[in-house]
């Protein structure tokens, strides 16, 4: 096996291990589904993982870092260096399609995409999303009850058709 092939297989093994690291606030999602793992590199000292928190004050950041380190150590891929990248800022656009499907199946309305980034690098951020569909019945006749749900990244909604409450992962 060449050195290049060995590095590629270690990086692939690291990505696979990260598939099993759940987000502590939304455990149906892995850190890969959430899009906070921005890169995996092999260095002379081991594996380096680039993480971008969902926001700089996220209370789960330390737990995620510990979980990532433990998963990679358990896979025999240590030593592990974690590097936090704050720019570009995380966006819900980074949630994978699989992650969006998992949110919906879990009963959380996934975020819609934020508006496309224009050539200047600036896009429009919607504070209040439109047409949040109910994850139970699919109706778009919903109302926001609270800007915050069980975590700061979710809002509490109610479906006017089936009357069920649900959380919506807010687009950022």
C-alpha positions, 0 to 999 in steps of 0.5 A, a space after each residue: 500500500 502506498 503512503 497516499 493510499 494509506 492516508 486516503 484509507 485513514 481519512 475514509 475511516 475517520 469520516 466513517 467514524 464521524 458518521 456515528 457521532 450524534 449531535 448531543 442536542 438533536 441525537 438523530 443527526 450525526 455531526 456529519 449530517 449536521 455539516 459541522 465537520 468541515 474537513 478531515 486531514 491526515 498530518 504527520 502527528 495523526 488526524 486533524 478534524 476541522 469543526 465549525 460550531 453551529 454558532 460561537 456560543 453553542 453549549 454543545 461545542 465541548 461535548 461534540 469535540 469530546 465525542 469526536 475525539 473519543 470516536 476517532 480514538 476508538 477507531 484507532 485513528 489517534 492522536 486527534 487534533 481538533 481545530 475550530 473554524 469560525 469562518 465561514 460561519 456555519 449555515 443550515 445549508 450545510 445540513 445534508 439531505 440525509 440529515 434533513 430527512 432524519 429531522 423530518 422522520 424525527 418530527 422536527 421540520 427541517 430548515 429550508 435553504 437560506 437564500 443563495 449567496 450572491 457574488 459579493 458573498 452576502 445573502 439574505 437571512 430570513 428571521 421568520 421562515 415562510 411555509 413551515 410544513 408540519 412534519 406529522 401531516 405535511 400541512 403548510 398551515 402552521 403558526 409559530 408559538 415561540 421563537 425558541 424551542 428546546 434549543 436556541 436553534 429551533 422554534 416551536 410551531 403548531 399545525 393548524 390542520 392536525 393541531 400537533 405542536 412541533 419544532 422547526 430547525 431555524 434556517 441560518 
